[in-house]
């Protein structure tokens, strides 16, 4: 049976290589940077200032004890 559109979207989403700009872990381990995660293709095409702002927002949220931060990198995406 063929997959419905939301299922196809989820498959595509999980196949993307998600990472931080530095390539280091964001939240786990001694080398954690606190950076925002995004698909590799989005990181390459994104202006440095936009990524830096998203990372700053994520770090502030993490200091406040929040698990998730509304940093704006995925704005306009259905969630």
Backbone as a chain_set.jsonl record, in Angstrom:
{"seq": "XXXXXXXXXXXXXXXXXXXXXXXXXXXXXXXXXXXXXXXXXXXXXXXXXXXXXXXXXXXXXXXXXXXXXXXXXXXXXXX", "coords": {"N": [[0.838, -1.171, 0.0], [0.506, 2.236, -0.775], [2.184, 5.026, 0.726], [0.746, 7.686, 2.639], [0.679, 11.287, 2.214], [1.599, 12.667, 4.663], [3.081, 10.583, 5.813], [5.053, 10.117, 3.891], [6.366, 12.538, 4.049], [7.424, 12.402, 6.629], [9.212, 10.27, 6.331], [11.026, 11.41, 4.541], [11.955, 13.496, 6.138], [13.248, 12.098, 8.228], [15.319, 10.945, 6.848], [17.047, 12.957, 6.271], [20.202, 14.48, 6.988], [20.722, 15.521, 10.074], [22.319, 17.996, 12.001], [24.704, 19.976, 13.914], [26.172, 23.18, 13.214], [28.893, 23.153, 13.758], [29.37, 20.485, 13.893], [29.691, 19.152, 16.22], [28.292, 17.586, 19.219], [25.176, 18.872, 20.458], [23.86, 18.908, 22.979], [24.736, 16.859, 24.651], [27.27, 15.259, 26.563], [30.782, 16.077, 27.258], [31.742, 17.777, 25.281], [29.63, 19.293, 24.418], [27.956, 21.837, 22.649], [25.694, 23.444, 22.642], [24.464, 24.383, 20.425], [22.038, 25.037, 17.776], [20.135, 22.49, 16.135], [19.826, 21.48, 12.747], [18.833, 20.557, 9.382], [21.484, 19.42, 7.29], [21.662, 20.549, 4.68], [20.169, 22.872, 5.016], [21.724, 24.252, 6.857], [23.999, 24.803, 5.347], [22.961, 26.621, 3.462], [22.019, 28.714, 4.954], [22.206, 32.03, 6.292], [24.992, 33.124, 8.278], [24.461, 34.831, 10.46], [21.784, 34.341, 11.069], [21.847, 31.685, 11.947], [23.539, 31.992, 14.141], [21.95, 33.585, 15.807], [19.819, 31.828, 16.315], [21.174, 29.857, 17.719], [21.967, 31.312, 19.98], [19.458, 31.827, 21.143], [18.686, 29.208, 21.703], [20.622, 28.461, 23.584], [20.036, 30.249, 25.675], [17.464, 29.347, 26.395], [18.095, 26.816, 27.26], [19.661, 27.387, 29.518], [17.652, 28.359, 31.102], [16.408, 26.081, 31.767], [14.763, 24.833, 29.952], [13.691, 22.356, 27.616], [13.154, 22.582, 24.922], [13.533, 25.086, 22.398], [12.193, 27.985, 20.922], [13.527, 28.914, 18.315], [13.246, 29.814, 15.731], [14.278, 28.71, 13.363], [12.783, 26.816, 12.05], [10.533, 28.062, 11.258], [7.334, 28.552, 9.913], [7.002, 25.997, 9.106], [4.921, 23.152, 9.145], [3.831, 21.795, 12.169]], "CA": [[0.0, 0.0, 0.0], [1.278, 3.471, -0.871], [2.149, 5.869, 1.917], [0.056, 8.966, 2.506], [1.582, 12.419, 2.167], [2.315, 12.879, 5.928], [4.047, 9.502, 6.02], [6.177, 10.374, 2.978], [7.075, 13.682, 4.602], [8.176, 11.923, 7.783], [10.327, 9.467, 5.818], [11.997, 12.359, 3.992], [12.507, 14.226, 7.281], [14.169, 11.243, 8.979], [16.467, 10.599, 6.009], [17.956, 14.095, 6.211], [21.294, 14.457, 7.968], [20.563, 16.619, 11.012], [23.56, 18.217, 12.737], [25.006, 21.356, 14.273], [27.094, 23.761, 12.239], [30.259, 22.741, 14.087], [29.473, 19.037, 13.802], [29.804, 18.609, 17.579], [26.98, 17.395, 19.839], [24.592, 20.093, 20.982], [23.428, 18.888, 24.375], [25.212, 15.719, 25.434], [28.705, 15.017, 26.669], [31.631, 17.199, 27.662], [31.988, 18.661, 24.142], [28.354, 19.866, 23.993], [28.101, 23.239, 22.262], [24.452, 24.185, 22.842], [24.022, 24.924, 19.138], [20.778, 24.57, 17.223], [20.195, 21.441, 15.127], [19.097, 21.737, 11.518], [19.321, 19.699, 8.304], [22.771, 19.85, 6.738], [21.438, 21.428, 3.526], [19.7, 24.161, 5.523], [22.866, 24.918, 7.491], [24.875, 25.321, 4.276], [22.356, 27.735, 2.747], [21.554, 29.705, 5.921], [23.17, 33.073, 6.666], [25.638, 32.88, 9.57], [23.803, 35.613, 11.507], [20.54, 33.666, 11.433], [22.208, 30.508, 12.74], [24.091, 32.477, 15.405], [20.821, 34.029, 16.631], [19.102, 30.62, 16.74], [22.007, 29.212, 18.731], [21.872, 32.125, 21.193], [18.133, 31.58, 21.726], [18.688, 27.856, 22.258], [21.454, 28.457, 24.789], [19.276, 30.941, 26.722], [16.391, 28.449, 26.824], [18.717, 25.712, 27.997], [20.024, 27.92, 30.827], [16.401, 28.519, 31.847], [15.919, 24.742, 32.088], [13.809, 24.355, 28.956], [14.219, 21.335, 26.719], [12.967, 23.043, 23.547], [13.618, 26.533, 22.217], [11.578, 28.496, 19.69], [14.607, 29.72, 17.753], [12.85, 30.38, 14.453], [14.859, 28.072, 12.177], [11.789, 25.997, 11.391], [9.353, 28.902, 11.154], [6.544, 28.331, 8.717], [6.853, 24.552, 8.889], [3.811, 22.556, 9.891], [4.273, 20.976, 13.304]], "C": [[0.893, 1.247, 0.0], [1.131, 4.305, 0.393], [1.409, 7.169, 1.615], [1.081, 10.084, 2.602], [2.292, 12.677, 3.505], [3.363, 11.798, 6.211], [5.274, 9.697, 5.137], [7.036, 11.525, 3.502], [7.951, 13.26, 5.783], [9.376, 11.091, 7.347], [11.425, 10.392, 5.292], [12.715, 13.094, 5.121], [13.54, 13.386, 8.022], [15.406, 10.871, 8.162], [17.466, 11.749, 5.885], [19.035, 13.944, 7.274], [21.162, 15.72, 8.831], [21.847, 16.755, 11.823], [23.641, 19.67, 13.203], [25.998, 21.883, 13.247], [28.526, 23.308, 12.486], [30.47, 21.239, 13.924], [29.604, 18.361, 15.162], [28.408, 18.404, 18.168], [26.478, 18.698, 20.467], [24.354, 20.045, 22.477], [24.024, 17.781, 25.229], [26.726, 15.63, 25.425], [29.498, 16.263, 27.003], [31.906, 18.196, 26.531], [30.725, 19.351, 23.649], [28.497, 21.377, 23.771], [26.856, 24.072, 22.535], [23.923, 24.796, 21.559], [22.663, 24.36, 18.73], [21.042, 23.466, 16.194], [19.369, 21.846, 13.923], [19.596, 20.746, 10.463], [20.596, 20.292, 7.694], [22.604, 20.826, 5.574], [20.985, 22.813, 3.978], [20.847, 24.939, 6.161], [23.774, 25.535, 6.431], [24.296, 26.567, 3.623], [21.943, 28.892, 3.658], [22.618, 30.767, 6.194], [23.723, 32.817, 8.075], [24.951, 33.615, 10.71], [22.53, 34.927, 11.986], [20.834, 32.445, 12.309], [22.75, 30.929, 14.101], [22.973, 32.924, 16.342], [20.047, 32.823, 17.168], [19.873, 29.903, 17.844], [21.944, 29.981, 20.05], [20.547, 31.895, 21.906], [18.099, 30.2, 22.373], [19.499, 27.796, 23.545], [20.739, 29.142, 25.955], [18.175, 30.038, 27.275], [16.956, 27.307, 27.658], [19.127, 26.16, 29.406], [18.792, 28.052, 31.715], [15.765, 27.17, 32.175], [14.908, 24.196, 31.105], [14.478, 23.351, 28.022], [14.17, 21.803, 25.263], [13.032, 24.568, 23.5], [12.958, 26.918, 20.895], [12.572, 29.471, 19.057], [14.315, 30.25, 16.363], [13.437, 29.722, 13.219], [13.818, 27.301, 11.392], [10.474, 26.749, 11.236], [8.631, 28.645, 9.837], [6.334, 26.868, 8.394], [5.665, 24.065, 9.701], [4.378, 21.682, 10.98], [3.08, 20.437, 14.003]], "O": [[1.908, 1.295, 0.695], [0.087, 4.292, 1.045], [1.441, 7.679, 0.495], [2.216, 9.86, 3.02], [3.504, 12.892, 3.493], [4.413, 12.083, 6.788], [6.402, 9.473, 5.576], [8.264, 11.494, 3.412], [9.088, 13.715, 5.913], [10.45, 11.201, 7.939], [12.607, 10.181, 5.564], [13.929, 13.29, 5.071], [14.593, 13.896, 8.404], [16.437, 10.517, 8.734], [18.598, 11.546, 5.446], [18.806, 13.352, 8.329], [21.45, 16.83, 8.383], [22.404, 15.757, 12.281], [22.758, 20.479, 12.92], [26.594, 21.109, 12.498], [29.287, 23.101, 11.542], [31.605, 20.772, 13.827], [29.627, 17.133, 15.247], [27.441, 18.982, 17.673], [27.265, 19.515, 20.944], [24.61, 21.024, 23.179], [23.823, 17.78, 26.443], [27.377, 15.891, 24.413], [28.958, 17.369, 27.029], [32.265, 19.343, 26.798], [30.736, 19.94, 22.568], [29.076, 22.091, 24.59], [26.954, 25.294, 22.651], [23.027, 25.639, 21.598], [22.204, 23.35, 19.262], [22.04, 23.5, 15.475], [18.327, 22.485, 14.066], [20.665, 20.158, 10.627], [20.752, 21.509, 7.603], [23.326, 21.82, 5.491], [21.378, 23.818, 3.385], [20.925, 26.159, 6.015], [24.26, 26.653, 6.596], [25.042, 27.478, 3.265], [21.554, 29.95, 3.164], [23.799, 30.443, 6.314], [23.001, 32.348, 8.955], [24.863, 33.084, 11.817], [22.233, 34.933, 13.181], [20.142, 32.207, 13.299], [22.452, 30.289, 15.109], [23.038, 32.67, 17.545], [19.664, 32.798, 18.338], [19.276, 29.4, 18.796], [21.877, 29.375, 21.119], [20.51, 31.78, 23.131], [17.549, 30.035, 23.462], [19.09, 27.137, 24.5], [20.82, 28.678, 27.092], [17.976, 29.972, 28.488], [16.351, 26.89, 28.646], [18.965, 25.413, 30.371], [18.874, 27.878, 32.931], [14.702, 27.12, 32.793], [14.254, 23.192, 31.389], [15.656, 23.473, 27.684], [15.044, 21.459, 24.467], [12.635, 25.248, 24.446], [13.148, 26.252, 19.878], [12.474, 30.685, 19.236], [15.079, 31.073, 15.857], [13.12, 30.144, 12.107], [13.956, 27.145, 10.179], [9.417, 26.132, 11.098], [9.256, 28.535, 8.783], [5.562, 26.536, 7.494], [5.439, 24.524, 10.821], [5.306, 20.909, 10.743], [3.217, 19.718, 14.992]]}, "num_chains": 1, "name": "protein.A"}
